[in-house]
Amino acid sequence: MNGGSSMSTRRHWLGRGAGLACALGVGCMARAQAGRPFTMSYGWVPWAAGNSPVTQYMISKRLIEKHAAEFGYDLTMDYRTYPAAAPQVEALAAGQLDMAMWGNTPTIRAIVAQHPFSLVSVAEGRLRFLLCTRKDSPIRNVQDLKGKTVGTLMGADPYNAFTQILRYELGNPDPAAHGIRMVHLPTLPEAAQVPAGMDATLAVYPAFLKAQATGTVAIMNSYGYTESHYDGPEGKGAGILLPSVKHSPFYPDGYYLHRSFRIAHNSLVEKHPNLVLAFLLAQQEAVGVLSETDPSVVSQLVKSYWGLSPAEGAKVVRDEVVFRRGWAWSTEGDALSLLATSKMIAGARIIPEPLNWAQVKSVFVKTAPLVKLAYDRLGAKPALAEFQSARVGDLRGLPSWEIQRWKDRA
């Protein structure tokens, strides 16, 4: 009896979803293409944070293929791993990648370059960035970095997080203003190792946790708290909230509003919107399951990439914004991360000038109706009030399908 009830419910939602999609000219196309073979290429960064276990779960359960079949596709997924976002941007711009995972800075640069893409959903957020050094280093606080050499992934989120730490701790975001020489380190694990010739690095949490065994220590993190190697004006050791972080417009997120997004080439959105819808359903199914799963178990889905024990991996999972929320729908606050970051990197001369709000909103327009379809089909959860809740520790706002109600911003 339970099986029959479940099947009846499933048919109800399938029928409702097809009807809604047809109203947008989506579901009708899928029925005309019943059984159509299609290969979709998808880029991801398994060494990053929350996108990694979510994607691995979708791979293991063949979730995108399952939901694509509901719309008449015989889908083959071509998952491609990348060390960072930059090569994904190049591949998508060349028409060689259908979907990808990009952080704030690559997304902004792609908007400036007018690449043909749209934002689909939040891939991950609140990634913890750490100022790292070696355990025998005399560098114990941000002031000690003056005149030193710092390595990180340049032109990307780690560098941006570092400049904001400098802005609020030292008064100027430009490393050169403090005599700091920056060196590009092309991979996240390399940065965590603090290679020879580096006095310090800006690393991401999963890579740092693994590198601790080889002598890497942390001074502070992007949330605004000290780490174990800290010794400075505010005291000594981990867990001290640095007063300067409260001056950041991103607090309580920290010095930096980190978000990474799932990206789709516009040709996929326009020609195969049901595949984007299938992805949204698959991602939310994965996020929903993993949000209710023991974080230590979640982390072991990607042990081959993170190389962390269940206890250490659980620390990364607990930080993740999509697991804290339980959903991956994009909000006005997530879009704000692009606008604010564009101002930062324009100041660093990475782009000619900051984005305007219309440019930011433009990359949500094509996918917003599809996101609303997925949201409705999955029971319209969470309620709209939760998107705007001020009682949570991350910046939210109205979801992307309410884009017409987003506030005007300079």
TAGI-V818460 format. One line per field, one symbol per residue. phi: phi as a letter, one per 40 degrees, with the letter a starting at -180 (. if undefined). A space follows every 10 residues. Layout:
phi: ???
This chain:
phi: .ccccccccc cccccccccc ccccgbcccc ccbdgccabb cacabcccbc cccccccccc cfcccccccc bgbccbcbcb cbcacdcccc ccccgbacba bbcdcccccc cdcfccabcb accaagccbb cbaccccccb acdccdgbbb baccgaddcc ccccccdccb gaccdccbgc ccbcbcbccc cccfcdgbca abbcddccdc cdcbhcbbca bcchbcbccc aadchagcgc ccdccccccc ccdhcbccab bcbbcccccc cbdccccccd cccccccccc cbbddccdcc cbdcccgbcd cccccccccc cccccgabcc bccccccccc ccccccccgc bcaccccccc cccbcccdcc ccdcdcccgf bccdcccbcc cbcacbhccc cbdcbcccbc
